[in-house]
């Protein structure tokens, strides 16, 4: 990822089925892994700062753009990530609901996992 104010280093998705995915987000040396509701229902996990709960939900905006809503619940921050996949490039627009971060653009390389039949 390109340098950014959140020090977002990586974001990994595992789309398990149509109802739920998993995301692992790394900020500097902190790594959060949580389920993501794809059915409009937030998923909760004790995965955020200091092991406190995060609530996550997401949906596909188009064939190449995914919106991830990651709320740190007890830690005030509520992040919205618009992620656009473009070949091996990833374009992320980050916003934080309280206004701490607004329309920060981050560029990165997409790494695809080989899927075995």
C-alpha positions in Angstrom: 0.0 0.0 0.0 1.1 3.5 -0.6 1.9 5.7 2.4 -1.2 6.9 4.2 -2.3 8.5 7.5 -3.7 5.3 8.9 -0.5 3.4 8.1 -2.7 0.8 6.3 -0.2 -1.9 5.2 -2.5 -4.6 3.9 -6.0 -5.9 3.5 -6.8 -9.5 2.8 -10.3 -10.9 1.9 -11.6 -14.4 1.9 -15.0 -14.6 0.3 -16.4 -17.8 1.8 -20.0 -17.7 0.5 -22.7 -15.2 -0.4 -23.5 -14.4 3.2 -20.1 -14.0 4.8 -16.5 -13.1 4.1 -13.4 -12.6 6.3 -11.1 -9.7 6.3 -7.6 -9.2 7.8 -6.5 -5.6 8.0 -3.0 -4.6 9.0 -2.3 -1.1 10.3 1.4 -0.7 11.2 2.1 -3.6 13.5 -1.6 -4.2 14.5 -3.5 -6.9 12.6 -7.3 -7.3 12.9 -9.1 -10.3 11.5 -12.9 -10.3 11.5 -15.9 -11.8 9.7 -17.8 -9.5 7.2 -21.5 -9.8 6.8 -22.4 -9.8 3.1 -26.1 -10.2 3.8 -26.6 -6.7 5.3 -26.0 -8.0 8.9 -23.0 -6.9 10.8 -20.6 -9.5 12.1 -18.9 -8.9 15.4 -15.4 -10.1 16.6 -13.1 -9.2 19.4 -10.4 -8.3 16.9 -9.9 -4.5 17.1 -7.7 -2.3 19.1 -6.8 -3.7 22.5 -8.9 -6.8 21.6 -12.1 -4.9 21.6 -15.1 -5.6 19.4 -15.3 -4.6 15.7 -18.5 -4.8 13.7 -18.1 -5.3 10.0 -20.4 -5.5 7.0 -19.7 -5.1 3.3 -21.2 -5.4 -0.2 -20.3 -5.3 -3.8 -21.0 -1.9 -5.4 -20.1 -3.2 -8.8 -18.2 -6.2 -10.3 -14.9 -4.5 -9.4 -15.7 -2.3 -6.3 -16.3 -3.5 -2.8 -17.4 -1.4 0.2 -16.2 -2.4 3.6 -17.7 -0.8 6.7 -15.5 -1.5 9.7 -16.7 0.0 13.0 -14.4 -0.3 16.0 -17.5 0.1 18.3 -15.9 0.9 21.7 -12.9 2.8 20.2 -14.9 5.5 18.4 -13.5 5.0 14.9 -15.8 3.9 12.2 -14.1 3.3 8.9 -15.5 3.1 5.4 -13.2 1.6 2.7 -14.2 1.8 -1.0 -12.0 -0.8 -2.6 -11.7 -1.0 -6.4 -9.9 -3.9 -8.0 -8.3 -3.1 -11.4 -6.2 -6.1 -12.6 -3.3 -6.4 -10.2 -3.9 -2.9 -8.8 -6.1 -1.9 -5.8 -7.5 1.6 -5.3 -8.8 2.3 -1.9 -10.7 5.4 -0.7 -10.7 5.6 3.1 -13.1 7.6 5.2 -13.8 7.8 8.9 -17.3 8.7 10.0 -16.3 11.2 12.7 -14.2 13.1 10.1 -10.8 12.1 11.3 -9.9 10.7 7.9 -11.7 12.0 4.8 -11.3 10.8 1.2 -7.8 9.5 1.6 -6.7 7.6 -1.5 -4.4 4.6 -1.1 -2.9 2.5 -4.0 -1.7 -1.0 -3.7 -0.9 -4.2 -5.5 -3.5 -7.0 -5.5 -2.1 -10.5 -4.8 -4.4 -13.3 -5.9 -4.4 -16.6 -4.2 -4.3 -19.6 -6.4 -7.5 -21.6 -6.1 -7.2 -25.4 -6.4 -10.1 -27.1 -8.2 
